[in-house]
Amino acid sequence: MPDATQTTLIYQRLRLAILDLDLTPGMRLTERWLEAEFSASRTPVRAALVRLEGEGLAQRHGRGWIVSPIDLVELESLAEFREAVETAVVRLAVERATDDELRALEQQVRVREATSAEEQHAVAPDFHLELARLSANPFLTSAVEGIMTRLARTRWLEARTASAGEQAAAEHAEILRALLSRDADAAAALVVEHIRGTRARLAHSLSGDRKGLAARGVSIVGAGGATGVANDRGR
């Protein structure tokens, strides 16, 4: 039985490094390196990797592990799943969220808008996850949390420019206005438009900077083949 505290610590540190792209998509993770890095035995290291695997952030590669590459096919499937889940979220939020709750979320949008993309996760919760909580449905909230985790790295890549961040904030504000007006159809339509726009901007960003990402060791797979060369940690 692995030490739960040590496993959690390793998991949290690896998760943050992956989401911040300090450990790039496709990077090889050897258990020997991780054991030395965390002064831990193989058992808690492997338990942490299995936990990350469940979130789609790490995966088995042969007899070892790698940071999950950015998978373009998975991104398309996630976008379709997002549309189904988040339209249900906003329809329930129209019925169940109070005006005070919606205005509090509106204030969070303003706070995020005033900060850089790199700092946003530290100053305010994720808009989509907070919106999901207003649906008062724990299964929808869990689904959105899982989606946002799998999309976290690509959302950072898509929102690297100030204009992209401003556009996302403006679209979030529009969704909130529809919710405050109790217009479920308008809110659902705006959510779909936002998700599809985000997907299009991401595709444009990845195609425009594919060589640059590959030079940084970022692995992109699916829909057109793999690019990027995996770097090793602790070969």
C-alpha positions in Angstrom: 0.0 0.0 0.0 1.6 3.3 -1.1 2.1 6.1 1.4 -1.0 8.3 0.7 0.6 11.6 1.7 3.7 11.0 -0.4 1.7 9.9 -3.4 -0.5 13.0 -3.2 2.5 15.3 -3.0 4.1 13.6 -6.0 0.8 13.7 -7.9 0.2 17.4 -7.1 3.7 18.5 -8.1 3.7 16.5 -11.4 0.2 17.7 -12.2 1.2 21.3 -11.8 4.3 20.9 -13.9 2.3 19.2 -16.7 -0.4 21.8 -16.7 2.1 24.7 -16.7 3.9 23.0 -19.6 7.1 22.7 -17.5 6.9 19.0 -18.5 6.0 19.2 -22.2 3.5 17.0 -24.0 5.2 13.8 -25.1 8.1 14.1 -22.6 9.3 10.7 -21.4 9.0 10.2 -17.6 11.1 7.4 -16.2 10.3 6.0 -12.8 13.9 6.1 -11.9 14.2 9.8 -12.5 10.9 10.5 -10.5 12.1 8.3 -7.6 15.3 10.4 -7.4 13.5 13.7 -8.0 11.0 13.1 -5.1 13.3 10.9 -2.9 10.6 8.3 -3.1 10.2 4.6 -3.8 8.7 3.2 -6.9 5.3 2.5 -5.3 4.1 6.1 -4.6 5.6 7.3 -7.9 3.7 4.7 -9.8 0.5 5.4 -7.9 0.8 9.1 -8.7 1.3 8.3 -12.4 -1.7 6.1 -12.5 -3.7 9.0 -11.0 -2.5 11.3 -13.7 -3.3 8.7 -16.3 -6.9 8.8 -15.1 -7.0 12.5 -15.8 -5.5 12.1 -19.3 -2.3 13.9 -18.3 0.1 11.0 -18.4 0.0 7.7 -20.3 1.9 4.5 -20.6 4.5 4.3 -23.3 5.9 0.8 -23.9 7.2 -0.2 -20.4 7.5 3.4 -19.2 5.5 6.6 -19.1 5.2 9.9 -21.0 3.3 13.2 -20.5 0.2 12.8 -22.7 0.8 14.4 -26.1 -1.7 17.0 -27.4 -4.1 14.7 -29.3 -6.1 16.6 -32.0 -8.6 13.8 -32.4 -9.3 13.9 -28.6 -9.7 17.7 -28.8 -12.5 17.2 -31.4 -14.3 14.7 -29.3 -13.9 16.9 -26.2 -15.4 19.8 -28.1 -18.5 17.7 -29.0 -18.8 16.5 -25.4 -18.4 20.1 -24.1 -21.3 21.3 -26.3 -23.6 18.6 -24.9 -22.6 19.1 -21.2 -22.3 22.9 -21.1 -25.6 23.6 -22.9 -27.2 21.4 -20.2 -25.3 23.4 -17.6 -26.5 26.8 -18.7 -30.1 25.7 -19.0 -30.1 24.4 -15.4 -28.2 27.5 -14.3 -31.0 29.7 -15.7 -33.4 27.9 -13.5 -31.4 27.4 -10.4 -28.7 30.1 -10.0 -29.6 33.3 -8.1 -28.9 36.8 -9.4 -26.3 37.2 -6.6 -24.5 34.0 -7.7 -24.4 35.1 -11.3 -23.2 38.6 -10.4 -20.4 37.1 -8.2 -19.3 35.0 -11.3 -19.5 38.2 -13.4 -17.0 39.8 -10.9 -14.7 36.8 -11.2 -14.7 37.3 -15.0 -13.6 40.9 -14.5 -10.8 39.8 -12.2 -9.5 37.2 -14.7 -9.8 39.7 -17.5 -7.4 42.1 -15.6 -4.7 39.5 -15.2 -2.3 37.8 -17.6 -3.1 34.3 -19.0 -0.3 32.8 -16.9 -1.6 34.2 -13.6 -5.4 33.6 -14.1 -5.5 30.2 -12.5 -4.1 31.8 -9.3 -6.5 34.8 -9.0 -9.9 33.4 -9.8 -11.6 30.0 -10.4 -12.2 28.8 -13.9 -15.3 30.4 -15.4 -16.7 27.1 -16.9 -16.3 25.1 -13.7 -17.9 27.8 -11.6 -20.8 28.0 -14.1 -21.2 24.2 -13.9 -21.5 24.5 -10.1 -24.4 26.9 -10.6 -26.3 24.1 -12.3 -26.4 22.4 -8.9 -25.8 19.0 -10.6 -22.7 17.3 -9.3 -22.4 15.0 -12.3 -22.3 17.8 -14.7 -19.8 19.7 -12.5 -17.6 16.6 -12.4 -17.8 16.2 -16.2 -16.9 19.9 -16.8 -14.0 19.6 -14.3 -12.6 16.6 -16.2 -13.0 18.4 -19.5 -11.2 21.5 -18.3 -8.3 19.4 -16.9 -7.8 17.7 -20.3 -8.0 21.0 -22.1 -5.9 23.0 -19.7 -2.7 22.9 -21.7 -4.3 23.6 -25.0 -6.4 26.4 -23.6 -3.1 28.0 -22.5 -1.7 27.6 -26.0 -4.9 29.1 -27.5 -5.0 32.1 -25.1 -1.3 33.2 -25.3 -2.2 36.5 -27.0 -4.0 39.4 -25.3 -6.6 39.5 -28.0 -7.5 35.8 -27.5 -7.9 36.4 -23.7 -10.0 39.5 -24.3 -12.3 37.7 -26.8 -12.8 34.8 -24.3 -13.7 37.3 -21.5 -16.1 39.1 -23.8 -17.8 35.8 -24.7 -18.1 34.8 -21.1 -19.7 38.2 -20.3 -22.3 37.6 -23.1 -23.2 34.2 -21.7 -23.7 35.8 -18.2 -25.9 38.5 -19.6 -28.1 35.8 -21.2 -28.2 34.0 -17.9 -29.2 37.1 -15.9 -31.9 37.7 -18.5 -33.1 34.1 -17.8 -32.9 33.4 -21.6 -31.9 29.7 -21.7 -32.0 29.4 -25.5 -29.7 32.4 -26.0 -27.3 31.2 -23.3 -27.1 27.8 -24.8 -26.5 29.2 -28.3 -23.7 31.5 -27.0 -22.0 28.6 -25.2 -22.0 26.6 -28.4 -20.6 29.6 -30.3 -17.9 30.1 -27.7 -16.8 26.4 -27.7 -16.7 26.3 -31.5 -14.8 29.6 -31.6 -12.3 28.4 -29.0 -11.8 25.2 -31.0 -11.2 27.2 -34.2 -8.7 29.6 -32.6 -6.8 26.6 -31.1 -6.6 24.9 -34.5 -5.3 28.1 -36.0 -2.8 28.6 -33.2 -1.5 25.0 -33.4 -1.2 25.1 -37.2 0.5 28.5 -37.2 3.1 27.5 -34.6 3.6 23.8 -35.2 7.3 24.1 -36.0 7.9 26.3 -33.0 6.0 23.9 -30.7 8.0 21.0 -32.1 11.2 22.8 -31.5 10.2 23.2 -27.8 9.6 19.4 -27.7 5.8 19.6 -27.7 4.3 16.4 -29.2 1.1 16.8 -31.2 -0.6 13.6 -32.5 -3.7 12.7 -34.5 -5.2 14.3 -37.6 -2.2 14.6 -39.8 0.3 12.6 -37.9 2.6 13.3 -35.0 5.0 16.2 -34.6 7.5 17.1 -31.9 10.2 15.0 -30.4 9.8 13.7 -26.9 12.5 14.8 -24.5 13.6 12.5 -21.8 13.7 13.1 -18.0 16.1 10.8 -16.3 16.9 8.4 -19.2 
